[in-house]
Amino acid sequence: MDTYEAIMTRRSVRRFKSDPISDEQVWKCLEAANMAPTASNNQPWRFIVIRREQLDKIQSILEDSFNERAEAIGYAEYSRRIQELPVPAIDGDKIKGLRNFYKSLGKAPVAILVYVEQNPDPWRSFLNTQDASAAIENLILAAWADGVGSCWMCGPLVQKNQILSDYFGIPDKTLIALIPLGYPEEVPPSPPKGNVRDRTTWFG
Ligand SMILES: Cc1cc2nc3c(=O)[nH]c(=O)nc-3n(C[C@H](O)[C@H](O)[C@H](O)COP(=O)(O)O)c2cc1C
């Protein structure tokens, strides 16, 4: 698969096979992440690889994170926001399906937690987030090119950043994303994507 094909075919995967992902495969994805461009070549990203047995131990934190987020937004509004997303539904209910995804991470055999140093300088913090995002995109595209699915997740971090960073022994860091990785049980269709021609202005 060439780069463009990987970009155009990648989907957020929310249901995974239980087949393990080899350490070599995880390292390959992390090497791709680590090659991302960064402001001043700062490379602020750090990664924690979390295997399934550890993911099982944080299920209740992840489920609580969903419930607290849904309550903060309001269930009706949350349902409206996700109605066009191909999230797996339970009994036709996408809220139930998404709650289950947060809790189980789609049964992914492994997940990557991406974090950066906290930085009091808003500009450096802005750059760090962009750097880490570039690394995440490299990671998920490299995974996809090898048949490994992923879902870039920030939702669990909104309510539980402190609890999760304490749990993983990095209390003073900023968590950027949690990314379950696994062989897809199901590749969902693309949610609607706008037309780039409507979003682009050319000057000259
Ligand atoms: C910054 C960011 C945060 C995201 N957080 C979540 C999340 O918490 N839960 C989730 O199910 N998907 C999450 N996603 C995945 C998006 O829902 C998904 O990328 C979007 O619906 C487009 O679908 P696609 O990735 O298949 O193109 C996130 C994606 C990004 C880039």
The ligand as an SDF file (V2000), in Angstrom:
LIG
                    3D

 31 33  0  0  0  0  0  0  0  0999 V2000
   -8.1620   14.5770   18.0270 C   0  0  0  0  0  0  0  0  0  0  0  0
   -9.0940   13.3980   17.8260 C   0  0  0  0  0  0  0  0  0  0  0  0
   -9.8120   12.8980   18.8960 C   0  0  0  0  0  0  0  0  0  0  0  0
  -10.6560   11.7860   18.7170 C   0  0  0  0  0  0  0  0  0  0  0  0
  -11.2850   11.2570   19.8240 N   0  0  0  0  0  0  0  0  0  0  0  0
  -12.1010   10.1940   19.6640 C   0  0  0  0  0  0  0  0  0  0  0  0
  -12.7130    9.5870   20.8020 C   0  0  0  0  0  0  0  0  0  0  0  0
  -12.4990   10.0060   21.9360 O   0  0  0  0  0  0  0  0  0  0  0  0
  -13.5380    8.5440   20.6180 N   0  0  0  0  0  0  0  0  0  0  0  0
  -13.7740    8.0210   19.3670 C   0  0  0  0  0  0  0  0  0  0  0  0
  -14.5240    7.0420   19.2510 O   0  0  0  0  0  0  0  0  0  0  0  0
  -13.1890    8.5460   18.2650 N   0  0  0  0  0  0  0  0  0  0  0  0
  -12.3670    9.6120   18.3940 C   0  0  0  0  0  0  0  0  0  0  0  0
  -11.7180   10.1450   17.2950 N   0  0  0  0  0  0  0  0  0  0  0  0
  -11.9390    9.5340   15.9630 C   0  0  0  0  0  0  0  0  0  0  0  0
  -12.9080   10.3800   15.1430 C   0  0  0  0  0  0  0  0  0  0  0  0
  -14.2260   10.1780   15.5920 O   0  0  0  0  0  0  0  0  0  0  0  0
  -12.7680    9.9680   13.6540 C   0  0  0  0  0  0  0  0  0  0  0  0
  -11.4510   10.2350   13.2290 O   0  0  0  0  0  0  0  0  0  0  0  0
  -13.7420   10.7390   12.7670 C   0  0  0  0  0  0  0  0  0  0  0  0
  -15.0670   10.3760   13.0780 O   0  0  0  0  0  0  0  0  0  0  0  0
  -13.4890   10.4730   11.2870 C   0  0  0  0  0  0  0  0  0  0  0  0
  -13.5450    9.0800   11.0130 O   0  0  0  0  0  0  0  0  0  0  0  0
  -12.3020    8.3430   10.3230 P   0  0  0  0  0  0  0  0  0  0  0  0
  -11.1520    8.4040   11.2860 O   0  0  0  0  0  0  0  0  0  0  0  0
  -12.7640    6.9270   10.0890 O   0  0  0  0  0  0  0  0  0  0  0  0
  -11.9800    9.0750    9.0580 O   0  0  0  0  0  0  0  0  0  0  0  0
  -10.8440   11.2160   17.4350 C   0  0  0  0  0  0  0  0  0  0  0  0
  -10.0950   11.7130   16.3650 C   0  0  0  0  0  0  0  0  0  0  0  0
   -9.2280   12.7810   16.5610 C   0  0  0  0  0  0  0  0  0  0  0  0
   -8.3960   13.2770   15.3830 C   0  0  0  0  0  0  0  0  0  0  0  0
  1  2  1  0
  2  3  1  0
  2 30  2  0
  3  4  2  0
  4  5  1  0
  4 28  1  0
  5  6  2  0
  6  7  1  0
  6 13  1  0
  7  8  2  0
  7  9  1  0
  9 10  1  0
 10 11  2  0
 10 12  1  0
 12 13  2  0
 13 14  1  0
 14 15  1  0
 14 28  1  0
 15 16  1  0
 16 17  1  0
 16 18  1  0
 18 19  1  0
 18 20  1  0
 20 21  1  0
 20 22  1  0
 22 23  1  0
 23 24  1  0
 24 25  2  0
 24 26  1  0
 24 27  1  0
 28 29  2  0
 29 30  1  0
 30 31  1  0
M  END
$$$$
